[in-house]
Amino acid sequence: GRLWVVGGVLKGVLFASNEQRDFMTLRYFDLSTGTSCEVVSESEMAWDVEHIAASGDAKNTVVVYNVDGCSQAFILRARDPASGPAGLRTELKLAFTGVIDV
């Protein structure tokens, strides 16, 4: 998992779990409430989460899914980082040059 830090304050943890699911889904544990929720549901992304990386400002998170045996990266852009991870998902296209096209 990855720590969710906003303004130097630990807010929660992003992690992958298959609790009561067929696939490893992206979840968020909120330290202030002591509860966790799905950020991206199994019905939205029916693949296993492989890796999670969050930017230092908590505005962008890259999640890598195993899609039919191939790793595919998606980016989550937080609308309001203080309220936890959520936002628009966009598949990252990696060019052969190694440049990331968003």
Order of alpha helices (4+ residues) and beta strands (2+ residues): beta-beta-beta-beta-beta-beta-beta-beta-beta-beta
